[in-house]
Amino acid sequence: MMSAQEEVIRLRKEARVLRIHNGQLTYHCCQHKKTIEKLREELIRKEKQIKELEGEQKKQDKLIDKLKHQRDTYKGMVFKPKRKTASENTDPGNGKRLRGGQTGHKGYGRKLPPAINNHKRVFCHHCPNCNTPLKRSDKTDSHTIEDIPAPETIKPIVTEYQTERQWCPKCKKEITGVPPEVIPHSRFGINLVIQLLIWKYGCRIPLNLIAGLYSSTYGITVSQGALIGILHKTRKWLGPYYDRILVNIRAAPIKHADETGWTIAGVKGWLWAFLTRNEVYYTIEETRGKGVPQKILSGSKETDVLVRDGYAGYEKLPMKQQSCWAHPLRNSHEEMVNPDVSPEMKILHGKLKVIYEILQEETDKPFDIGIRKSIYQDTLGKLIGIIDTQYQAADSLRIQTRIRNQGETLLTALLVPGVPLTNNLAEQLIRPMVIARKISGGSRSDEGAMTHAVNMSVFQTIKMRNQPITSTLRNYILKGSSVRTE
């Protein structure tokens, strides 16, 4: 057995080992506590980041919904909605409208041409199955087709005019004849020029493709630069008619205006459209400033009415004005379909719709100044009520500001007969230029911009007046070229 002294030594050693182990455990425990604290702080930071990301995701979701709404709105502005169809025109499987002709619609087929140039008899000498000789028959089936000449058969008409130099014994002068329907000093004929204008401004075909069409269809080699030169000359020939359009617009009692962007040699400019129901005047300027409409519409009477959108550049013109109702109604509708629309906005949108329906109903009736003045005072009071209301929501304040800026100009159509409530006519007539801008990217020079504005104005005006394109252009070009060269 161990002695007491040996037992004490053993216990002391064991106690020392236990103290060392306890110290180690205490150290590791402190380290784990520090690690736990760091992880807790990291967890808190991550949770905060998650909340921030969730908030950002909600904002992005709202933005996506708003952009989707704008897309659908603009799509509805460009593409006509499908008309509602009867139940018999609907597929019972998916509820969608059946394709093709609808039940109850009047049938339509292509009518026969008024004149037939060729008559051809088709028959067989032998049976195609057994090669037996066949006799001719008096019974026939008729089939009429319309076609164009084969491209390889369309040859260009090349004419050399040898003009005699004659002497008048009475006038004592040398006399030379003038070839009929020939553009003076031009290497190209009138038909080629007219075709170029139709392809360029009617079909909006790029000049490089037009050059290819002349080559493949008629065998005429003409460069893109030569086509540009023809268009510049055409601008000079059509210049008097372009100026006459402006005179008519200034004298018109009701006129429209609209503007959009246009690039000139890579620098942003502005395309302006001034028009009536019978003519349109395009001009491409470097600025969107109020000086442009002041210059173009100078000489207009104070009693004239300008139908325009909400752009402030028109406000100081010395004439009556009708603001387009389509813009505030469209903006109000966009606010309405927003998921966060306020109750104030819903009420405001309803008020605007009621006012517009009253105006639309009255302007469709025969003009009666007494009734119109009464309705004018009533609707003006409704507009003033909207303007004076103390709105709190941001969406209703935005629409209220638009209504305040336009004010009484929203009601001019009530007091002047023939004035529309919207500026849709200007938007429709500026659209061909917008399409041309998307195809060409704008103009490469100031001269090109001027040429496009002049030629397009005359071309579009001819279409608006329902005049024959070919004969009218022929008349304008021949007259314009003869005046310029005299």
Salt bridges, closest charged atoms under 4 A:
GLU7 OE2 - ARG10 NH2 2.41
GLU14 OE1 - ARG10 NH1 3.26
GLU37 OE1 - ARG40 NH1 2.97
GLU42 OE2 - ARG45 NH2 2.39
GLU42 OE2 - LYS46 NZ 3.78
ASP72 OD1 - ARG71 NH2 3.11
GLU146 OE1 - ARG110 NH2 2.86
GLU174 OE2 - ARG165 NE 3.25
GLU181 OE1 - ARG474 NH1 3.46
GLU259 OE2 - ARG288 NH2 2.78
GLU279 OE1 - ARG465 NH2 2.93
GLU285 OE2 - LYS295 NZ 3.45
ASP304 OD2 - LYS255 NZ 3.11
GLU335 OE2 - ARG398 NE 2.91
ASP340 OD2 - LYS62 NZ 3.33
GLU362 OE1 - LYS365 NZ 3.96
GLU362 OE2 - ARG372 NE 3.56
ASP378 OD2 - LYS382 NZ 2.84
GLU427 OE2 - HIS327 NE2 3.31
GLU447 OE2 - ARG235 NH1 3.95
